[in-house]
Amino acid sequence: MDQSLFDRHRLGDLVLPNRVVMAPMTRVRAASGGLATPSMATYYAQRATAGLIVSEGVQPSPVGQSNPGTPGLYTDEQVASWRPVTAAVHANGGRIFSQIMHGGRVSHPDTTGLRPVGPSAVAAVGDVFTPSGPQPAPLPRALETTEVPEHAASYAAAARRAVDAGFDGVELHGANGYLISQFLSTNANLRTDRYGGSLANRVRFAVEAMAATVDAVGAARTGIRLSPGGTFWGVEESDVPELYALLLAELARLEPAYVHLEGTADEEVLVALRRAWPGTLIMNPSLPMSPKQVERADADRWLGLGADLISFGRAYLSNPDLVERLRTGAPIAPADEATYFQGGDTGYLTYAAFQHAA
């Protein structure tokens, strides 16, 4: 039987009322110290009709912070600040995972006070955000072999704090040129130790981070987002079909809740990865920051190709009631791009639900 976007789906220990996922999106609205705010609680609670919400990227450590104004999960104060957010989502009947995001080389000392780290001393391509505006990505410090496990473990430590803060689970950010993606890369990762070179070595960091997180909070509470073949921040990946087939095979042994793929590879590659993955697959058919938002037709098509859940990004910015709009065919309101990262509640809490005619 064909799957519908509005069918239920079991995800780990959760029963999702529909197959619509709110994708993780950076909104840089955190308070000083990486604290979540009351406005963030309202923002996520407004969108609680999603089958699952995946939060914005949350740094697991000070050096893991990529952008200014983003929240963390490495202090007791940060945990306490997130509890009203998760409580508000749950009070509105929702489910929310925290996306754990270590920026690796995509960071700046002006943001963190620390030199960024990465698999190798290779700078990202492009300007990174800093408190004083965009600046060229700095040269990161290459992690020593003995240091790599502690950065893998930082995802697990943040996951424990996330569960303590009331999140239903976590998604490791393994996409878009950030730390896990850097280890998968062939030009950001020039290592000659056990974390570089061969396909098996390049997937090792991702697998170790996932294994540590599964051990910390359980497989049913752990997912990962990937962007096969993506070129964000200048990363390149060779042997994409083989690399990701191996990665999924290794991850399958851990039986995580899901894999979340971005539409960064040819459809043939993505469909092959769907067939290779034995568990729940979330598909986002769009590229991050693409002007094209995911539409109902895209969702139905990918459900037909075997995806279990469909994530929507920019459509969720300006349509807190997106599930109902998709269900009824109501128009999808456009978002004001000028408000994406400007801070404040305008363009954040000011989008209303669709008013149906009486």
N, C-alpha and C positions, 0 to 999 in steps of 0.2 A: 504494500500500500504506500502511495506517495506520502511523504512527510509534509506537514503544513508548518508554517512559521509560528502558528498558534497552538501547536500540540505541546503537551508536556514532555519533559525529558529528565531522566534521572542523571544527576552529576554527582558522583561520589555518594555522600549521604544526603544530598539535597534533591528535592523534586522541584524542577523549574517549571513555572506555570506556562511558559512559552519559550521559543527558541531564539528570542531576540536578546543579544548581548550588547551592553553599552561598552564600547571599546575604551581603553585607557587613553586619556588626553591630558597633556600638560596644560595647566591653567594658571600657574604661578600666583596663587592667592594665599599661600601659607604665611603665617606670622613669623616674626623674628624667632630664631632658634629652631626653625623647621616645624613649628606647631600648626596643627589643624585648627580651623576657626569655626565659629558658629555659622558663618556664611557657607562654609564647605558642607556643614551638616544639612543646611537647607537645600543646597544644590543637589547633593546626592539623593536626599529624601524625595525631592521633586521627581526624580527619575526612577523611583523604586518599582514601577510596574515592569521594568525590564526583567527578563528571565534571570539575568545575572548582570551585575555592575562590576566592571574592573576599574579600580581607581586609577588616578594619575600615577605616574612613576614616583616611588617613594625611596629615598636613598637609605641604604643599610648602614652607612658609616659616613663620617665627615668627608673623607677623601672620595667617597662614591657619589657625592653630589655633583650634578652636571650643571644645572641652571640655578641662578638666584631665585629666591621666592618659592622653592619647592619644599614639600614636607619630608620629614624623616621618621624612622622607626628604630632609633638606636639609643634613646634616652627614656627614662621613666616619665619625664614631662611630655614627651611626644606621644607615648602610649596613652597617657591620661587625656591628652587633647583629642585623640582619635575616638575615644569611647562615646562621646556624644554624637559623632558622625555615624558610627555603626549602629548605635541605638536608634537614631532617627530613621535610618534606612529600614531597620527591622520593624520599627513601630508602624511604618507604612507598608509592611508586608514584603519587603525586598530582601535580596541576598547580595553580598558584596565581598569581592576578593581584593586584596591589596596587591598592586603591581610593585614588585621589588626591583629597583633599577639602580645598578651601579654604572655610572657614566664612563669609568675608565679614563681613557685619554681625552674624552669629550668633556673637558672641564677647564678651569682656569684658577690660578692662585688668587686672583682678585675676588673670586667667588668663595673659595674655601679656606684660603690662607695656606694651602698645601699644594705641592707640585703634583699634577695628575700622574697616575700610574697606568701602565698598559702592558700588553704582552711583550712589546719591543719599543725601543726608542724611535718611534715613527709618529710624527704629528698627524692629527686628523686634517682633512681638507676642509677649508672654510673658516668662517668666523664663528666663535662661540659666544654665547651670551654672558655678560658680566654685569655687575652692579652699575658700571659706568657706560654700558653700551657694548655693542659687538666688538670683539678683538680677535686677531688671528689665533687659531688653536695653537697652544704651546707644545713644545717637545715634552712628551711624557717620560717618566723614569721607567725603565724596563724592570719588571718585577723579577726578583731572584727566585730561583726554583723553590727554595724553602718558604718563600712568602706566598706563593700562589694558593696553597690550601687555606690560608686564613681568609683570603678574599672569597674563595668558594664558600667557606663557612659563614661569611658575613650575611649571605642570603638566608641561611638557616636561622641565624640569630635574629634577623629582622622578622622572619616568619613566626618565630615564637612570640615575639612582641606583638605582631599583628593579631595572632589568635588571642593573646591576652587583652588586646584592645577591642576585641569583639568581631574582627573580620571572620568571615566564613571560610576563608582560605587565602592563598597567595598565588600570584602568577609571576614567575621569574621573567624578567625582560631580557630575552635572548636575541632581540632583533635590533634593527635600525642603527647599527654601528656602535652600540655601547659595549660594555666589557665582554660579555659572553660572545657577542657577535665579532668582536676584535680577535678573540682566540680562534674562532672558526675561519677567520680570514687568511688569505695567502699573502697579502701585502701589509697588513697591520701586525701580523704574527710572523716574525722572522726567526723564531726560536729554534734552537737545535737540541733542546732537552726533550723530556717526555711530554711537553705541552705544545710542541711545534713540529712542523714538517709533514709527517704522514697524516692521512685522514684520521686514523685512530688517535693520534696525538692531538690533532686539532679539535676533536670533539671531547677530549678528556675533561677540560675545565667545565664545560656545560654539564656533563654527566656527573662530575663530582659535586657541583653546586646543587643539582637536582637531588642527588642521593642524600646529601647532607640535609636538605630541606625536607625530603620525605621522611628521613629518620627523625627530624625535629617535630614535625606537625602531622605526619601521616600522608600517605599517597593520595587519599581522597580529598585532601585540602591543598594539593599542589598541582599547578599547571605551568606551562611555559609558552611564551610567544616567540615566534621565529619569522624571519624574513628571508627565505631562500633566494640567493642570488641578488639580494638588495645591495645597493651601492651607497648607502647613507654615510655621510662624513668621510667619503673616500675609500671605504672598505671594498675589497674585491674578494670573490670566492671562486676558486677553480673547482672543477668536478662537482658542480652543484648537485646533480641527481644522486651521485654516489655518496657525497658528503652527508646529505640529509637523510638518505636511506640508512646509512650507518648510524647516524645520530638517533633517528627514530627507533632503530632496532635496539640500541643501547638503552634508550629511555623506556622502551616497552617493558624491559625487565623490572623496572621500578613501579610499573602500573600506576602512573599519575592520573589525576582527574581528567586532564585534557592536554592537547596540543592546539595552539592558536596560531594559524598561519596567515600571513599577509599575502596579498596578490602581487608578489614581487618577482615571480618566475612565470615561465610559459605555462599555460593551462595544462598542457600534457604532463609537465613536471609535477604540478600541484595535484592533479588527479592521481598520478602514480603514488605520490606521498599519502594521499587519502587511502588508497588501496593497501599501502604498506603499514598504515597505522591501525592497530587493533582497537584502540579506544575512542573516546569522544574527540571529535575534531570541530573546533571553532574556525570558521573561515571569514576573513575580511577581504572581500573582493577588490578593495581599493588600495591605492598607495597612500601612505601617511602624507599629510599636507597636500594631497591632490585636490584640485578644485572640484573634481567629480565626487559626489557623495554616493554612498551605497543606496540603491533604490530597491523597492519591493521586487521588481523583476530580477535584479541581481541575486537577491536572497532566494527566490524560488528556484532560479537556475542552479545555484550551488547546492541547494538542498537536493535537487534532482541528481547532481553529480556526486552525492554522497556525504556532504557536510552535515553535521548534526545540529550545529548552532551557527548563527550568522551575527557577526558583530558590526555595529554601526558607529561611526565616529562623528563626523561633523554634523550629521542630521540630529544627533542628540544634543548638540550645543544649544540649539534654538527651539527644540521640540521636546520638552520634558515628558510629554504624553505621547512619545513616538509610537509605542505599541498600539495605542488606540487609533492614531492617525493611519498607521499601516493597515489596521484591521478594517477601518471604515472607508479608506480611500480619501481621507481628508488631505488637503494640501500640506506639503512639508515646508515650513517657514524657513527662509534663508537666515543665516547667521551673519552678524556684522564682524568682519574679520579684524577691524580696528580694535575690537574689545577682547580678542583672544587672550592676550597676555598683558593687558594694561593694568590689571588689578582692579579692585573695587567691585561693587555689585552690579553695575550697569553692564549688560551683555553677559551676565553671569546668572543672576537670579530674576532678571526682568522679562524673560520670555514666558508667555502665558500658554495655558492649554487651549486647544481649539474650541471655539464656541459654536456648537451645532445649532442650526436653526430650530426654533421651537416647533 
